[in-house]
Amino acid sequence: MQIRVQGGAGNQFTLDVQHSGSTTATPLATFGADDTTKLTIGEAIVRLEANDVLTVVNTSSGEVTLPENIGGSNPTINASVELWKLSS
């Protein structure tokens, strides 16, 4: 999976997986950037089972503002999550 965030300030996100009612942070899946000029990009390979819940958690020291209309006047994408299935 991959996350991308263009935040309005420094930011940090962690990937959590809920399995059978228990939520745990995914090892090596905390990603961050220290200012607005950097895009936060994080990638992780995670084993998921049926009914698992995947959550991207804001672990920054405060709220993360997602800027609008980056680079011009048209709406832009400022955050995304991509999931890939590698095998069954």
Residue pairs with C-beta under 8 A, 6 or more apart in sequence:
1 15
1 43
1 44
1 45
1 46
1 54
1 81
1 82
1 83
1 84
2 41
2 42
2 43
2 81
2 82
3 13
3 15
3 31
3 40
3 41
3 42
3 56
3 79
3 80
3 81
3 82
4 39
4 40
4 41
4 79
4 80
5 11
5 13
5 33
5 39
5 40
5 64
5 66
5 78
5 79
6 36
6 39
6 40
6 66
6 67
6 70
6 78
6 79
7 33
7 36
7 40
7 60
7 64
7 65
7 66
7 67
8 36
8 64
8 65
8 66
8 67
9 35
9 36
9 64
9 65
10 32
10 33
10 34
10 35
10 60
11 32
11 33
11 40
11 58
11 60
11 64
12 30
12 31
12 32
12 40
12 58
12 59
12 60
13 30
13 31
13 32
13 40
13 42
13 56
13 57
13 58
13 59
13 60
14 25
14 26
14 29
14 30
14 31
14 56
14 57
14 59
15 25
15 26
15 29
15 30
15 42
15 44
15 46
15 54
15 55
15 56
15 57
16 23
16 24
16 25
16 26
16 54
16 55
16 56
16 57
17 23
17 24
17 26
17 46
17 48
17 52
17 53
17 54
17 55
18 52
18 53
18 55
19 49
19 52
23 53
23 55
25 57
26 44
26 46
28 44
29 42
29 44
29 46
30 42
30 59
31 40
31 41
31 42
32 40
32 60
33 39
33 40
36 67
45 86
46 54
48 54
54 83
56 81
58 64
66 78
66 79
67 78
68 75
68 76
68 78
69 75
69 76
70 76
70 78
